[in-house]
Amino acid sequence: MKYKPYDYQTFATNFVLEHPACGLILDMGLGKSVITLTALWSLLLDSFDVGKVLVVAPKRVAENTWPTELKKWEHLDGLTWSLVLGSEKDRRAALQCRAKIYIINRENVAWLVDNYRWDFDTLVIDELSSFKSSKAQRFRALKRVRPRISRVIGLTGTPQPNGLLDLWPQMYLLDMGQRLGRFVGGYRERFFLPDKRNREVIYSYKPKDGAEEKVYELISDICISMKAADFLDMPDLVSSQVEVKMSTKERKLYEDFERDMVLHLKDGDLDAVNAAALSGKLVQMANGAVYGENRKVHHIHDRKLDALEDIIEAANGKPLLVAYWYKHDLERIRQRFEVRTIDTPKDIADWNEGKIPVALIHPASAGHGLNLQDGGSTIVWFGLTWSLELYQQLNARLWRQGQKHTVVIQHIVAAGTHDEDIMNALEKKDMSQTALIAAVKARIGGVT
């Protein structure tokens, strides 16, 4: 297929060529992969500025998206690649193959650094936000070899999914600390204040006044940001909440557990050892069931199942993509409705052909790299997630270029529960994310 780049894609490609370290903060559907590959073709086969490229990506994206893009476009002819996936034997064999680009899933990055004589001069990190923890093994592995890499390209749509602290590890992999400092402790001391603490133990930090603006200013020279709505003919988007209310008895169970962190039920006891465990169990109770000791499932209510039944009936055969979080939610939905989970390429194909009226999908397994907009235009969040990144990425499966209908995102929210806290948190994080994106927004033709 011939590549006819949009102006913004040409702009982004040139930005990569001009910046040895750069971050592309691009919405889903803007073509991060083809932009990057176009730049790599020029660097590898035209200017010969680089010789060997490593692409690190989520497993499904490494396995499907990058090879598909390489085969799809005529102008990428000449770029050879090798998939460093599978068993250790398969990975070692793939590394021995002669190629320009080697593609590996992020879970095997530490193995690669430990077991391979590093000779990659260019690194592409697809979903840079998955390197947001400075303590993670994958980050530490890349940090060790970063001085031996001449070019780094970071790709993401959500650079700080859970707060400003997430930015330091990602920016370090781009510039080795030139802009935000060489150590996360120094970054924290410079831009943050202690927030929640217990005597000497600090649990969280909050940005100092003006910190966000200063951080965004510091990284703006190597990062560009583009929103899909600015450049693509995006479908309309409607977001709504379907509120459900627990009965007085069900509500009392929830509130007693929230207060005491212990609950005595007919079929066993429920307890939470700390605030984090309490939060997780309250979210489950809002959904209608909760794990107890030894993963025993305690039934609380069916309010969300009733709401989902109403939504399915109102859809009248129109395909619905239902997002669930806990396995007991999946089992309860399966028991009540005729549904099918989206797990395999066959499931994806059948969904896009309109053969699945009600499809279940887990955000963590389907957040990246899936194209589902041909099969439907309605997402129902049965259970919510605290992860802004997974939330936005799943919604982007349907709300993207090529979608022919208005996209409707419905959230089933249990009134007066943790569900409302999650919705508020997602909105606040999105506001912060929007501030970052606006701060480094690319200017094309004089237009922001």
C-alpha positions in Angstrom: 0.0 0.0 0.0 1.3 3.5 -0.9 1.9 5.8 2.1 0.3 9.2 1.7 1.3 10.9 5.0 -0.8 13.6 6.6 1.0 16.9 7.4 1.2 16.0 11.1 2.8 12.6 10.2 5.4 14.3 8.1 6.0 16.8 10.9 6.4 14.0 13.5 8.7 12.0 11.2 11.0 15.0 10.8 10.9 15.6 14.5 12.2 12.1 15.1 15.0 12.6 12.5 16.0 15.9 14.0 16.1 14.8 17.7 18.3 11.8 18.8 16.1 11.6 21.9 12.4 12.3 21.5 9.0 11.5 22.9 5.9 11.2 20.6 2.8 11.7 22.7 0.2 10.7 20.1 -3.4 9.6 20.5 -4.5 6.3 19.3 -5.1 6.2 15.6 -2.5 8.8 14.6 -0.1 6.2 13.3 2.8 6.2 15.8 4.2 3.0 14.3 4.3 4.1 10.7 5.7 7.5 11.6 8.5 5.8 13.5 9.2 3.3 10.8 9.3 6.0 8.1 11.9 7.8 10.2 13.8 4.5 10.8 13.9 3.7 7.0 15.6 7.1 6.4 18.1 6.6 9.2 18.9 3.0 8.3 18.8 3.0 4.5 19.2 6.6 3.4 21.5 8.6 5.7 22.9 5.4 7.4 23.0 7.2 10.7 22.0 4.1 12.6 22.7 0.4 12.0 20.7 -1.8 14.4 17.3 -1.0 16.0 15.5 -2.6 19.0 11.8 -2.1 19.3 10.3 -2.8 22.8 6.5 -3.2 22.9 3.7 -4.9 24.7 3.6 -8.6 23.7 0.6 -8.5 21.4 1.7 -5.3 19.8 5.2 -6.7 19.2 3.7 -9.9 17.7 1.1 -8.3 15.5 1.1 -4.6 15.1 4.8 -3.9 14.2 5.1 -6.8 11.7 1.8 -5.8 10.1 2.9 -2.2 9.6 6.3 -3.3 8.2 4.5 -5.5 5.6 1.7 -3.0 4.9 3.5 0.0 3.4 5.5 0.0 0.2 7.8 2.8 1.2 9.2 0.6 4.0 10.6 -1.9 1.6 14.1 -2.9 2.6 13.5 -2.8 6.3 14.1 -6.4 7.5 13.0 -7.5 11.0 13.2 -10.3 13.4 10.7 -11.1 16.2 12.5 -11.9 19.5 9.6 -13.7 21.1 8.7 -17.2 22.4 11.0 -19.6 24.2 14.6 -18.7 25.1 15.7 -20.9 22.3 13.5 -19.1 19.8 14.6 -15.7 21.1 18.3 -16.6 20.8 17.7 -17.8 17.2 15.9 -14.6 16.4 18.8 -12.5 17.6 21.1 -14.5 15.3 19.1 -13.6 12.2 20.4 -10.8 10.1 17.9 -7.9 10.3 17.7 -4.1 10.6 15.0 -4.1 13.3 14.6 -6.5 16.2 11.2 -6.6 18.0 10.9 -7.8 21.6 8.2 -7.8 24.2 8.9 -5.6 27.3 8.8 -8.6 29.7 12.0 -10.0 28.1 14.0 -6.8 28.2 15.9 -7.7 31.3 16.7 -11.1 29.9 18.0 -9.5 26.7 20.3 -7.1 28.7 21.6 -9.9 30.9 22.2 -12.4 28.1 23.1 -10.6 25.0 26.1 -8.5 23.9 24.4 -5.2 23.4 25.0 -3.8 19.9 21.8 -1.9 19.3 22.4 1.8 18.6 18.7 2.8 18.4 15.9 2.0 20.8 12.2 2.4 20.2 10.0 2.1 23.3 6.3 1.5 22.3 4.1 2.5 25.2 6.8 4.4 27.0 4.4 4.8 30.0 4.9 1.1 30.8 8.4 2.2 32.0 7.0 4.6 34.6 8.4 2.8 37.6 12.1 3.5 38.5 12.1 0.3 40.6 10.9 -2.0 37.8 13.3 -4.6 36.5 12.6 -3.5 32.9 13.5 0.1 33.6 16.7 -0.8 35.5 17.8 -3.0 32.6 17.4 -0.3 30.0 19.0 2.2 32.3 22.2 0.1 32.3 22.6 0.1 28.5 21.2 3.5 27.9 24.7 5.2 27.6 25.5 2.8 24.7 22.4 3.9 22.7 22.7 6.9 20.3 19.0 7.3 19.5 15.8 6.7 21.6 12.3 7.1 20.4 9.5 6.9 23.1 5.9 6.4 22.0 2.9 6.8 24.2 -0.6 8.3 24.4 -0.6 8.7 28.2 2.8 9.7 29.6 1.7 10.3 33.2 -1.3 8.0 33.7 -1.1 8.2 37.5 0.6 11.5 38.2 3.6 13.7 37.6 6.0 11.3 39.3 5.5 8.8 36.5 7.4 11.1 34.1 10.9 10.8 35.6 11.7 7.2 34.6 10.4 7.8 31.1 12.3 11.0 30.5 15.4 9.5 32.0 15.4 6.8 29.3 15.1 9.5 26.7 17.8 12.0 27.9 19.6 10.2 30.8 18.5 12.9 33.3 19.5 16.0 31.4 16.1 17.7 31.9 14.5 16.3 35.1 17.7 15.2 36.9 19.8 12.0 37.1 18.1 10.7 40.2 14.4 10.3 41.1 15.1 11.5 44.6 16.4 14.8 43.3 13.4 15.1 41.0 11.0 14.4 43.9 12.8 17.0 46.1 12.8 19.6 43.5 9.1 19.4 42.3 7.1 17.7 45.1 6.1 17.9 48.7 5.3 15.0 51.1 1.5 14.4 51.1 0.2 11.3 53.0 2.5 10.1 55.7 2.7 8.2 59.0 5.4 9.8 61.2 8.6 9.3 59.2 7.0 7.1 56.5 5.9 9.1 53.5 3.2 7.3 51.4 2.7 9.8 48.6 3.8 13.2 47.2 2.0 16.1 45.7 3.4 18.6 43.2 4.6 21.9 44.4 2.9 25.1 43.1 3.9 25.6 39.5 5.7 22.2 39.3 3.6 20.9 36.4 4.2 23.9 34.3 7.9 23.8 35.0 8.3 20.1 34.2 6.4 20.4 31.0 8.5 23.4 30.0 11.7 21.4 30.6 10.7 18.4 28.4 8.9 20.4 25.7 11.9 20.6 23.4 12.2 16.8 23.0 8.5 15.9 23.2 5.6 16.6 20.9 2.0 15.9 21.5 -0.9 15.5 19.2 -4.6 14.8 19.9 -6.5 12.7 17.4 -9.5 15.1 17.5 -7.2 17.8 16.1 -6.1 15.9 13.0 -8.5 13.1 12.3 -12.2 13.0 11.5 -13.1 11.5 14.8 -16.6 10.2 15.5 -18.8 11.9 18.1 -18.4 10.6 21.6 -21.1 10.4 24.3 -20.2 9.4 27.9 -22.8 8.6 30.5 -23.4 7.0 33.9 -26.0 4.4 34.7 -26.5 4.6 38.4 -27.6 1.6 40.5 -28.6 1.6 44.2 -28.1 -1.1 46.7 -30.9 -2.1 49.1 -30.7 -0.9 52.7 -29.4 -4.4 53.7 -26.8 -4.5 51.0 -25.8 -0.9 51.8 -25.3 -1.8 55.5 -22.9 -4.6 54.6 -20.9 -2.2 52.4 -20.8 0.5 55.1 -20.0 -1.8 58.0 -17.1 -3.3 56.1 -15.9 0.2 55.0 -15.9 1.3 58.7 -14.6 -1.8 60.4 -12.5 -3.5 57.7 -14.1 -6.8 59.0 -17.4 -8.3 58.0 -19.1 -11.5 59.2 -21.1 -13.2 56.5 -23.2 -16.4 56.5 -20.7 -18.2 54.3 -17.5 -16.8 55.9 -15.7 -13.7 57.2 -14.3 -10.9 55.1 -11.4 -8.7 56.2 -9.0 -6.2 54.8 -5.4 -6.0 56.2 -4.8 -2.4 55.0 -6.2 0.5 53.2 -5.2 -0.8 49.8 -6.9 -4.1 50.4 -10.0 -2.3 51.7 -10.2 -0.2 48.6 -10.0 -3.2 46.3 -12.7 -5.1 48.2 -15.0 -2.1 48.3 -14.7 -1.9 44.5 -15.6 -5.5 44.2 -18.6 -5.1 46.6 -19.8 -2.2 44.4 -19.8 -4.7 41.5 -21.8 -7.2 43.4 -19.4 -9.9 44.7 -16.1 -9.9 46.6 -13.2 -12.3 47.2 -12.7 -13.6 50.7 -10.3 -16.0 52.3 -8.8 -18.5 49.8 -10.4 -16.7 46.9 -13.9 -17.7 48.1 -16.5 -15.5 46.3 -19.1 -13.8 48.6 -22.2 -12.7 46.8 -23.4 -9.2 47.8 -26.0 -8.0 45.2 -27.1 -8.2 41.5 -27.7 -4.5 40.9 -25.1 -4.2 38.2 -26.3 -7.4 36.5 -29.8 -6.0 36.4 -28.5 -2.7 34.9 -26.5 -4.6 32.3 -29.7 -6.6 31.4 -31.6 -3.4 30.8 -28.7 -2.1 28.6 -28.6 -5.3 26.6 -32.4 -5.2 26.1 -32.3 -1.6 25.1 -29.5 -2.3 22.6 -31.9 -4.6 20.8 -29.2 -6.6 19.1 -26.7 -3.7 18.6 -23.3 -5.1 19.6 -22.0 -4.2 23.1 -18.4 -4.4 24.3 -18.5 -5.0 28.1 -15.4 -4.2 30.2 -15.0 -6.3 33.3 -12.2 -6.3 35.9 -12.6 -9.2 38.3 -12.9 -12.9 37.4 -16.0 -13.3 39.6 -17.6 -10.5 37.6 -16.9 -12.4 34.4 -18.4 -15.6 35.9 -21.5 -13.9 37.1 -22.1 -12.2 33.7 -21.5 -15.5 31.9 -24.1 -17.3 34.1 -26.7 -14.7 33.4 -26.2 -13.8 29.7 -25.1 -15.3 26.5 -21.7 -13.7 25.9 -18.3 -14.3 24.4 -14.9 -13.1 25.6 -12.5 -11.3 23.2 -9.3 -13.4 23.6 -8.1 -14.8 20.3 -7.6 -13.4 16.7 -10.8 -15.4 15.8 -12.8 -13.6 18.5 -11.5 -10.2 17.1 -12.4 -11.1 13.6 -15.9 -12.3 14.6 -16.5 -9.2 16.6 -15.5 -6.9 13.7 -17.8 -8.9 11.4 -20.7 -8.2 13.8 -21.1 -11.8 14.9 -20.9 -11.2 18.6 -23.9 -9.3 20.2 -22.3 -9.1 23.7 -18.5 -9.3 24.0 -16.6 -9.3 27.2 -13.1 -7.7 27.4 -10.6 -7.2 30.1 -8.8 -3.8 29.9 -5.4 -5.2 30.9 -5.4 -7.7 28.1 -6.8 -5.6 25.4 -5.6 -2.1 26.1 -3.0 -1.9 23.3 -3.0 -2.7 19.7 -6.5 -4.0 19.0 -8.7 -2.6 16.3 -12.3 -3.2 17.2 -14.2 -0.2 15.7 -15.8 -2.2 12.9 -17.8 -4.4 15.2 -19.6 -1.9 17.3 -19.7 1.5 18.9 -20.9 1.0 22.5 -18.7 0.2 25.5 -20.2 -0.7 28.8 -18.0 -0.5 31.9 -19.4 -3.1 34.3 -16.4 -2.7 36.6 -14.2 0.4 36.7 -10.4 0.7 36.9 -8.2 3.2 38.7 -5.8 3.1 35.7 -6.3 6.1 33.4 -4.1 4.5 30.8 -6.1 1.2 30.6 -9.3 3.2 30.6 -8.4 5.5 27.8 -6.7 2.7 25.7 -9.8 0.5 25.9 -12.1 3.3 24.9 -9.8 4.0 22.0 -10.5 0.5 20.6 -13.9 1.9 19.4 -13.5 5.7 19.5 -11.0 6.1 16.6 -10.7 7.0 13.0 -12.8 4.7 10.8 -15.6 4.4 13.3 -18.8 5.1 11.3 -21.1 5.7 14.3 -21.3 7.8 17.4 -19.4 6.1 20.2 -21.3 5.6 23.5 -19.4 4.9 26.7 -21.7 3.8 29.5 -20.4 3.4 33.1 -22.5 1.3 35.5 -21.9 3.1 38.8 -23.0 2.0 42.3 -24.3 5.1 44.1 -22.4 6.2 47.2 -19.5 3.7 46.7 -15.9 3.6 45.5 -17.2 3.7 42.0 -17.9 7.4 42.3 -14.4 7.9 43.7 -12.9 6.1 40.7 -14.9 8.2 38.2 -13.7 11.4 40.0 -10.1 10.2 40.0 -10.2 9.4 36.3 -11.5 12.8 35.5 -8.9 14.6 37.6 -6.1 12.5 36.1 -7.4 13.3 32.7 -7.3 17.0 33.5 -3.7 16.7 34.5 -2.9 14.6 31.4 -4.6 17.2 29.2 -2.4 19.9 30.8 0.8 18.0 29.9 -0.4 17.4 26.4 -1.4 21.0 25.9 2.0 22.1 27.2 4.0 20.2 24.6 1.6 20.4 21.8 3.1 20.5 18.4 2.7 23.5 16.2 2.1 22.7 12.6 1.8 25.5 10.1 1.5 28.0 12.9 -1.5 26.3 14.3 -1.5 24.8 17.8 
